[in-house]
């Protein structure tokens, strides 16, 4: 007879700058899981500035089982012009694969929902890769629903630079 896995206490807390090493490790493991490691161009110091610098633009939650950090969620404030209230957008949520199905992802989502309540945020939003059926099932199990009428667009790199240059040329002419 195999012994049941040890039930370690689960905790979720706001990250501090002391957590940067684990946050960066989880970000790179997320990129690897999503087969996007080659797309990672940032580094821990740059992400640290975004999360903990003087002009921080995002925050992170760390989930731990016992003393081991096993998951993170990186999020920032969004707004709804229609509702006239802020929201929270989750940029990344990642649980180490060997720690899944232990309530860690649910605890992170509960903590994010709690932050919405505390901060007067009207909604919690995030994106999911279409192929990640496990994550989609998890989120739907929590009561989330996809926005069927919306498609996310992204502009970066050459396209973004070209558009910014056109704005600069327009300002020079005016």
FIPARO-788832 format. One record per residue (C-alpha): residue number from 0; chain; x, y, z; residue in one letter. Coordinates in steps of 0.2 Angstrom, whole numbers. Example, Ala and Ser with C-alpha at 12.3 -4.5 7.8 and 13.67 -1.06 7.14 Angstrom:
// residues 2
<pos 0&unit A&x 62&y -22&z 39&code a>
<pos 1&unit A&x 68&y -5&z 36&code s>
//
This chain:
// residues 174
<pos 0&unit A&x 0&y 0&z 0&code x>
<pos 1&unit A&x 7&y 17&z -5&code x>
<pos 2&unit A&x 6&y 31&z 8&code x>
<pos 3&unit A&x -4&y 47&z 3&code x>
<pos 4&unit A&x 7&y 62&z -1&code x>
<pos 5&unit A&x 10&y 73&z 13&code x>
<pos 6&unit A&x -2&y 87&z 15&code x>
<pos 7&unit A&x 9&y 103&z 17&code x>
<pos 8&unit A&x 1&y 119&z 22&code x>
<pos 9&unit A&x -3&y 130&z 7&code x>
<pos 10&unit A&x 0&y 149&z 8&code x>
<pos 11&unit A&x -2&y 163&z -5&code x>
<pos 12&unit A&x 6&y 180&z -2&code x>
<pos 13&unit A&x 11&y 196&z -12&code x>
<pos 14&unit A&x 29&y 194&z -18&code x>
<pos 15&unit A&x 43&y 205&z -13&code x>
<pos 16&unit A&x 59&y 209&z -21&code x>
<pos 17&unit A&x 67&y 194&z -11&code x>
<pos 18&unit A&x 57&y 183&z -22&code x>
<pos 19&unit A&x 64&y 188&z -39&code x>
<pos 20&unit A&x 75&y 172&z -41&code x>
<pos 21&unit A&x 60&y 161&z -39&code x>
<pos 22&unit A&x 49&y 172&z -50&code x>
<pos 23&unit A&x 61&y 172&z -64&code x>
<pos 24&unit A&x 63&y 153&z -63&code x>
<pos 25&unit A&x 44&y 151&z -64&code x>
<pos 26&unit A&x 43&y 163&z -78&code x>
<pos 27&unit A&x 56&y 154&z -88&code x>
<pos 28&unit A&x 48&y 137&z -84&code x>
<pos 29&unit A&x 31&y 144&z -90&code x>
<pos 30&unit A&x 39&y 149&z -106&code x>
<pos 31&unit A&x 46&y 132&z -108&code x>
<pos 32&unit A&x 29&y 124&z -105&code x>
<pos 33&unit A&x 21&y 135&z -118&code x>
<pos 34&unit A&x 35&y 131&z -130&code x>
<pos 35&unit A&x 40&y 150&z -130&code x>
<pos 36&unit A&x 57&y 150&z -122&code x>
<pos 37&unit A&x 65&y 157&z -138&code x>
<pos 38&unit A&x 53&y 172&z -136&code x>
<pos 39&unit A&x 60&y 177&z -119&code x>
<pos 40&unit A&x 70&y 192&z -122&code x>
<pos 41&unit A&x 69&y 200&z -104&code x>
<pos 42&unit A&x 79&y 195&z -89&code x>
<pos 43&unit A&x 76&y 195&z -70&code x>
<pos 44&unit A&x 83&y 213&z -67&code x>
<pos 45&unit A&x 71&y 220&z -80&code x>
<pos 46&unit A&x 56&y 210&z -73&code x>
<pos 47&unit A&x 61&y 215&z -55&code x>
<pos 48&unit A&x 60&y 234&z -60&code x>
<pos 49&unit A&x 43&y 231&z -67&code x>
<pos 50&unit A&x 37&y 222&z -51&code x>
<pos 51&unit A&x 47&y 231&z -37&code x>
<pos 52&unit A&x 56&y 246&z -45&code x>
<pos 53&unit A&x 51&y 264&z -41&code x>
<pos 54&unit A&x 39&y 265&z -55&code x>
<pos 55&unit A&x 32&y 247&z -53&code x>
<pos 56&unit A&x 19&y 243&z -65&code x>
<pos 57&unit A&x 14&y 225&z -60&code x>
<pos 58&unit A&x 13&y 214&z -44&code x>
<pos 59&unit A&x 15&y 196&z -41&code x>
<pos 60&unit A&x 8&y 183&z -29&code x>
<pos 61&unit A&x 18&y 168&z -23&code x>
<pos 62&unit A&x 10&y 152&z -18&code x>
<pos 63&unit A&x 20&y 140&z -7&code x>
<pos 64&unit A&x 17&y 122&z -1&code x>
<pos 65&unit A&x 26&y 122&z 16&code x>
<pos 66&unit A&x 41&y 132&z 13&code x>
<pos 67&unit A&x 43&y 128&z -6&code x>
<pos 68&unit A&x 37&y 142&z -18&code x>
<pos 69&unit A&x 28&y 132&z -31&code x>
<pos 70&unit A&x 18&y 144&z -41&code x>
<pos 71&unit A&x 16&y 163&z -46&code x>
<pos 72&unit A&x 4&y 175&z -53&code x>
<pos 73&unit A&x 9&y 191&z -61&code x>
<pos 74&unit A&x -4&y 204&z -63&code x>
<pos 75&unit A&x -8&y 222&z -66&code x>
<pos 76&unit A&x -22&y 235&z -64&code x>
<pos 77&unit A&x -33&y 237&z -79&code x>
<pos 78&unit A&x -48&y 248&z -82&code x>
<pos 79&unit A&x -66&y 247&z -88&code x>
<pos 80&unit A&x -72&y 263&z -96&code x>
<pos 81&unit A&x -89&y 255&z -98&code x>
<pos 82&unit A&x -90&y 251&z -79&code x>
<pos 83&unit A&x -80&y 266&z -73&code x>
<pos 84&unit A&x -70&y 254&z -62&code x>
<pos 85&unit A&x -53&y 246&z -62&code x>
<pos 86&unit A&x -50&y 227&z -65&code x>
<pos 87&unit A&x -35&y 215&z -63&code x>
<pos 88&unit A&x -27&y 207&z -78&code x>
<pos 89&unit A&x -17&y 192&z -75&code x>
<pos 90&unit A&x -2&y 192&z -86&code x>
<pos 91&unit A&x 5&y 175&z -80&code x>
<pos 92&unit A&x -1&y 161&z -69&code x>
<pos 93&unit A&x 10&y 146&z -67&code x>
<pos 94&unit A&x 10&y 131&z -56&code x>
<pos 95&unit A&x 25&y 119&z -56&code x>
<pos 96&unit A&x 19&y 103&z -66&code x>
<pos 97&unit A&x 23&y 91&z -51&code x>
<pos 98&unit A&x 12&y 102&z -39&code x>
<pos 99&unit A&x -3&y 103&z -50&code x>
<pos 100&unit A&x -20&y 96&z -44&code x>
<pos 101&unit A&x -16&y 101&z -26&code x>
<pos 102&unit A&x -27&y 116&z -25&code x>
<pos 103&unit A&x -12&y 129&z -29&code x>
<pos 104&unit A&x -20&y 136&z -44&code x>
<pos 105&unit A&x -37&y 138&z -36&code x>
<pos 106&unit A&x -29&y 147&z -21&code x>
<pos 107&unit A&x -20&y 159&z -32&code x>
<pos 108&unit A&x -36&y 163&z -42&code x>
<pos 109&unit A&x -45&y 165&z -25&code x>
<pos 110&unit A&x -32&y 177&z -19&code x>
<pos 111&unit A&x -33&y 187&z -35&code x>
<pos 112&unit A&x -52&y 187&z -33&code x>
<pos 113&unit A&x -50&y 193&z -15&code x>
<pos 114&unit A&x -38&y 207&z -22&code x>
<pos 115&unit A&x -52&y 212&z -34&code x>
<pos 116&unit A&x -64&y 214&z -19&code x>
<pos 117&unit A&x -52&y 224&z -8&code x>
<pos 118&unit A&x -47&y 236&z -22&code x>
<pos 119&unit A&x -65&y 238&z -29&code x>
<pos 120&unit A&x -60&y 230&z -46&code x>
<pos 121&unit A&x -75&y 225&z -56&code x>
<pos 122&unit A&x -67&y 210&z -65&code x>
<pos 123&unit A&x -53&y 198&z -66&code x>
<pos 124&unit A&x -46&y 194&z -84&code x>
<pos 125&unit A&x -33&y 184&z -92&code x>
<pos 126&unit A&x -28&y 175&z -108&code x>
<pos 127&unit A&x -26&y 156&z -111&code x>
<pos 128&unit A&x -18&y 148&z -125&code x>
<pos 129&unit A&x -31&y 139&z -136&code x>
<pos 130&unit A&x -22&y 122&z -135&code x>
<pos 131&unit A&x -21&y 122&z -116&code x>
<pos 132&unit A&x -37&y 112&z -113&code x>
<pos 133&unit A&x -32&y 108&z -95&code x>
<pos 134&unit A&x -31&y 126&z -91&code x>
<pos 135&unit A&x -47&y 130&z -100&code x>
<pos 136&unit A&x -56&y 117&z -90&code x>
<pos 137&unit A&x -48&y 123&z -74&code x>
<pos 138&unit A&x -54&y 141&z -77&code x>
<pos 139&unit A&x -71&y 136&z -83&code x>
<pos 140&unit A&x -72&y 125&z -67&code x>
<pos 141&unit A&x -70&y 140&z -57&code x>
<pos 142&unit A&x -84&y 149&z -66&code x>
<pos 143&unit A&x -75&y 159&z -79&code x>
<pos 144&unit A&x -81&y 160&z -97&code x>
<pos 145&unit A&x -72&y 164&z -113&code x>
<pos 146&unit A&x -75&y 181&z -122&code x>
<pos 147&unit A&x -81&y 173&z -138&code x>
<pos 148&unit A&x -84&y 189&z -147&code x>
<pos 149&unit A&x -66&y 196&z -143&code x>
<pos 150&unit A&x -49&y 192&z -151&code x>
<pos 151&unit A&x -33&y 198&z -144&code x>
<pos 152&unit A&x -22&y 208&z -155&code x>
<pos 153&unit A&x -3&y 211&z -152&code x>
<pos 154&unit A&x 9&y 223&z -160&code x>
<pos 155&unit A&x 28&y 222&z -156&code x>
<pos 156&unit A&x 45&y 223&z -164&code x>
<pos 157&unit A&x 46&y 230&z -181&code x>
<pos 158&unit A&x 27&y 234&z -183&code x>
<pos 159&unit A&x 27&y 243&z -166&code x>
<pos 160&unit A&x 43&y 253&z -171&code x>
<pos 161&unit A&x 36&y 257&z -188&code x>
<pos 162&unit A&x 20&y 264&z -181&code x>
<pos 163&unit A&x 29&y 274&z -167&code x>
<pos 164&unit A&x 40&y 281&z -181&code x>
<pos 165&unit A&x 25&y 287&z -191&code x>
<pos 166&unit A&x 19&y 296&z -175&code x>
<pos 167&unit A&x 36&y 304&z -173&code x>
<pos 168&unit A&x 35&y 310&z -192&code x>
<pos 169&unit A&x 18&y 317&z -190&code x>
<pos 170&unit A&x 23&y 327&z -174&code x>
<pos 171&unit A&x 38&y 334&z -184&code x>
<pos 172&unit A&x 27&y 340&z -198&code x>
<pos 173&unit A&x 14&y 348&z -186&code x>
//
